[in-house]
Amino acid sequence: MGKLKDHKLSGAALGFWSNYKEKHPNIAQFLVFFLLSNGITVLQLVLMPIFKWIFAKTSLVDINFQIMQFGNNFDGSQYYIFDYAAGPLADGGGGGLSYFLAVQITIAIAQIINFFAQRSITFKSNSNIWNAAFWYLIAYIVITIGAAAAQGFYKAPIYNMLMNTWGMGSAGETTADFITMIINSAISFWVFFPIFKIIFKNK
């Protein structure tokens, strides 16, 4: 009886969802996009500490990676779009090249999975995949640069507050990693949806 009841409930839920999609296709599409995007965010939160731990054990952490200098900070120091000064975060550094690679590899893996999932599940696109991949790559590069530029305003204060002001140390560093990754994901979420609507056509 229990299995039969569960089967009826799942059938009713599927029927409700099918009717809802017919009546509100755009809202339904956005909801699926929202759920998949949150799943991708969880994946990033899992992968980020792993890659960070791996690269932190290499000499890459001592390689300065500050590129695309653009103007100055409020204190007069140079502002870099990608600002990863050499040295561990716990010692006042920016994580160096190791932190940059941990962030970018995590995001790259997540976005590759996101591309295929959103294309097949959310938008059910049957347009040319190579054309869509090209424009997705362009959008990914532009969004990555934009998100990195925005990170310059909140990254340092968040890490400083959690690690030093609140005295959380390594736990503060991990928490700050999660917060910055969630902010990056939120930026991608709101920018990618209209882009997907354009590149993932259903012919």
MOFEN-V658344 format. One line per field, one symbol per residue. ss: DSSP state (A for helix, B for strand, O for the rest). phi: phi as a letter, one per 20 degrees, with the letter a starting at -180 (. if undefined). Layout:
# MOFEN-V658344
ss=???
phi=???
This chain:
# MOFEN-V658344
ss=OAAAAAAAAAAAAAAAAAAAAAAOAAAAAAAAAAAAAAAAAAAAAAAAAAAAAAAAOOAAAAOOBBBBBBBBOOOOOBBBBBBBOOOOAAAOOOOAAAAAAAAAAAAAAAAAAAAAAAAAAAOOOOOOAAAAAAAAAAAAAAAAAAAAAAAAAAAAAAAAAAAAAOOOAAAAAAAAAAAAAAAAAAAAAAAAAAAAAAAOOOO
phi=.fffffffffffffffffffffecffffffffgfffffffffgffefgffffffffedfffeefccclfbmcffenffddfddcffofffdnednmfffgfffffgffffffffgffffeefdlfcfgffffffffffffffffffffffffedfgffffffedfemelfffffffgfffffffffffgfefgffffeedede
